[in-house]
Amino acid sequence: MHVKRFEDAQPYVAPNHREVTGLRLQGFEEGGPRNQWVGLSQFLPGGGAGPDATPFEKVYVVLEGEMTVMTEGEETVLGKYDSCTIAPGENRTIENRSNHVCAMLVIMPYPPEAN
């Protein structure tokens, strides 16, 4: 078992993101997961990411607040404990359109260059 305490989580900067603080909860470390990493993104009102796409899928889980997720031809609002999967190559934009902070888990496989 690999335990990482929240107070030991390190911040990271995600490209093409705005008004967000990201903390790496698991991954990219000795003894951690081999296939994916887990981040906690805390988006201020007006914060978001994209538009862009990645060559691998990702999962978003909203823990607090709400996040608007837009893909080609579709828009939905995720609330507390709602989740979605973004497919490989799927173009997406996310925006916190509320006046509250949105806390969201992000689960993604490692990029090929990390292996």
Buried (B, 14 or more C-beta within 10 A) or exposed (E): EEEBEEEEBEEBEEEEBBBBBBBBBBBEEEEBBEEBBBBBBBBBBEBBBBEEBBEBBBBBBBEEBBBBBBBEEEEEEBEEEBEBEBEEEBEBBBBBEBEEBBBBBBBBBBEEEEE
